[in-house]
Structures are given as structure tokens and as C-alpha cells.
Amino acid sequence: MDILNINWKPNNTLEILLSTGSVITFTDVSFSNHLILSNNPTLLDKIILSKKHTL
């Protein structure tokens, strides 16, 4: 599973497009948190894995 795209929207929604075609959406994500996640792939991977386990 690879991350193809990370898209932050002004309504504080973060969308992550995965190589599997899945889109994971997080709400209430500030722009600064988006920048932190975008620059820390290990943390982002852990968050994605935890989100997928709760679906």
C-alpha cells in the first residue's frame, strides 16, 4: 500500500489516496497538522493503519 496523494481542504478535511484506490478521509485536521503528516511518512503510515483497522 503506497500513498499516491495527500489533499488538504480548507474545511479542515484531509484526504489520502492509496495505491489500492481507497481514499481515507480525516476531518478536523488543521493545515499545520497536514504539514506535519506530509513531512513524516512513518507517522502517516501508522495513522492510516489504525484508521483502516477501525473501519
Sequence and secondary structure as in RCSB ss.txt:
>XXXX:A:sequence
MDILNINWKPNNTLEILLSTGSVITFTDVSFSNHLILSNNPTLLDKIILSKKHTL
>XXXX:A:secstr
  EEEEEEETTTEEEEEETTS EEEESS  HHHHHHHHT HHHHHHHHHHHHHH 
